[in-house]
Amino acid sequence: MGSAMVGKDTLLILDPSDIRKKYAKKMQYLAKVHDGSEDEIGSGYWTCNVVATEIQDSRIVPLVGRLYSADALSLSVRITRY
């Protein structure tokens, strides 16, 4: 597991982002997100990812990845946990 590689000096990097579903017409809990790539508001989901790395290492270890909707704040779908 990735968490076994986390030590006291490991950097944990939080990446709040979004996944835009530009062509989706109807998906459960589809919400409004800001698409930073195109600098506009569109339909999609928010993501929250955590990765680990060491200062002198080029490896990035994914630890947690979650997808959630602002329209269903109680809903948090775990898509990946390493």
LUMFILUM-821221 format. One record per residue (C-alpha): residue number from 0; residue in three letters; z, y, x. Coordinates in steps of 0.1 Angstrom, whole numbers, plus 5000, padded with zeros to 4 digits. Example, Ala and Ser with C-alpha at 12.3 -4.5 7.8 and 13.67 -1.06 7.14 Angstrom:
2
(0, 'ALA', (5078, 4955, 5123))
(1, 'SER', (5071, 4989, 5137))
//
This chain:
82
(0, 'MET', (5000, 5000, 5000))
(1, 'GLY', (4993, 5036, 5011))
(2, 'SER', (5029, 5046, 5005))
(3, 'ALA', (5040, 5023, 5034))
(4, 'MET', (5021, 5046, 5058))
(5, 'VAL', (5041, 5077, 5048))
(6, 'GLY', (5067, 5087, 5073))
(7, 'LYS', (5090, 5117, 5078))
(8, 'ASP', (5063, 5138, 5095))
(9, 'THR', (5034, 5127, 5072))
(10, 'LEU', (5016, 5156, 5054))
(11, 'LEU', (5013, 5150, 5016))
(12, 'ILE', (4985, 5171, 5002))
(13, 'LEU', (4984, 5178, 4965))
(14, 'ASP', (4949, 5184, 4951))
(15, 'PRO', (4948, 5198, 4915))
(16, 'SER', (4912, 5197, 4904))
(17, 'ASP', (4889, 5190, 4874))
(18, 'ILE', (4862, 5167, 4863))
(19, 'ARG', (4836, 5185, 4842))
(20, 'LYS', (4818, 5164, 4815))
(21, 'LYS', (4789, 5188, 4812))
(22, 'TYR', (4768, 5166, 4788))
(23, 'ALA', (4796, 5149, 4769))
(24, 'LYS', (4795, 5155, 4731))
(25, 'LYS', (4825, 5136, 4720))
(26, 'MET', (4852, 5121, 4743))
(27, 'GLN', (4889, 5115, 4735))
(28, 'TYR', (4910, 5146, 4744))
(29, 'LEU', (4881, 5165, 4760))
(30, 'ALA', (4895, 5199, 4769))
(31, 'LYS', (4884, 5232, 4785))
(32, 'VAL', (4884, 5233, 4823))
(33, 'HIS', (4873, 5259, 4849))
(34, 'ASP', (4844, 5245, 4869))
(35, 'GLY', (4850, 5261, 4903))
(36, 'SER', (4816, 5249, 4916))
(37, 'GLU', (4797, 5269, 4889))
(38, 'ASP', (4825, 5295, 4882))
(39, 'GLU', (4824, 5288, 4844))
(40, 'ILE', (4845, 5272, 4817))
(41, 'GLY', (4833, 5239, 4804))
(42, 'SER', (4845, 5206, 4788))
(43, 'GLY', (4863, 5181, 4809))
(44, 'TYR', (4896, 5168, 4822))
(45, 'TRP', (4921, 5179, 4848))
(46, 'THR', (4929, 5157, 4878))
(47, 'CYS', (4959, 5156, 4901))
(48, 'ASN', (4955, 5137, 4934))
(49, 'VAL', (4979, 5132, 4963))
(50, 'VAL', (4967, 5121, 4997))
(51, 'ALA', (4986, 5115, 5030))
(52, 'THR', (4976, 5123, 5066))
(53, 'GLU', (4991, 5128, 5100))
(54, 'ILE', (4986, 5160, 5120))
(55, 'GLN', (4968, 5143, 5149))
(56, 'ASP', (4949, 5117, 5128))
(57, 'SER', (4916, 5120, 5110))
(58, 'ARG', (4925, 5093, 5084))
(59, 'ILE', (4932, 5104, 5048))
(60, 'VAL', (4952, 5079, 5027))
(61, 'PRO', (4949, 5083, 4989))
(62, 'LEU', (4983, 5078, 4972))
(63, 'VAL', (4980, 5088, 4936))
(64, 'GLY', (4951, 5099, 4913))
(65, 'ARG', (4957, 5110, 4877))
(66, 'LEU', (4935, 5123, 4850))
(67, 'TYR', (4949, 5143, 4822))
(68, 'SER', (4939, 5166, 4793))
(69, 'ALA', (4953, 5200, 4784))
(70, 'ASP', (4947, 5190, 4748))
(71, 'ALA', (4970, 5160, 4751))
(72, 'LEU', (4997, 5171, 4775))
(73, 'SER', (5018, 5140, 4768))
(74, 'LEU', (4988, 5119, 4779))
(75, 'SER', (4986, 5111, 4816))
(76, 'VAL', (4961, 5084, 4824))
(77, 'ARG', (4967, 5068, 4858))
(78, 'ILE', (4933, 5061, 4873))
(79, 'THR', (4943, 5051, 4908))
(80, 'ARG', (4976, 5044, 4925))
(81, 'TYR', (4974, 5030, 4961))
//
